């Protein structure tokens, strides 16, 4: 089984979530009867998902929208995504302000098994001048609300679904 985890990340924190997820899925499936290869790649570098049996796509959320590379991957591969198990995740909300991501149109992607929303990370030192101005306007504080335990728990759910799908007759 080949699993793709494709992420779109502006400053690296969503990419890091994808790496955590990939490591956890790889470790869990290594202890199962399902031999698997997990590729973690930037969404911009994915030309096709045809070679993958399952796909996870994640994006940072900025002003309520996924990043262009993730949106482009989904638009380009829509028909392929509908033929295999797909999970989506969003990253970006800091603190209790998760409604912007949870109202995403990706929640209504009927072809996806689940859309998970993870907390985000805000580090002003890596932001552009424009981004710092926006952060100042909305009065957001620096912080890292990502949870490795939450990512590991979700990896377990994905692995359970992959194992069940692989072991059930088609």
Secondary structure, 3 states (H helix, E strand, C coil): CEEEEEEECCCCHHHHHHHHHHHHHHHHHHCCCCCCEEEEEEHHHCCCCCCCCEEEEEEEEECCEECHHHHHHHHHCHHHHCCCEEEEEEEEECCCCCHHHHCCHHHHCCCCCEEEEEECEECHHHCCHHHHHHHHHCCCCCEECCCHHHHHHHHHHHHHHHHHHHHCCC
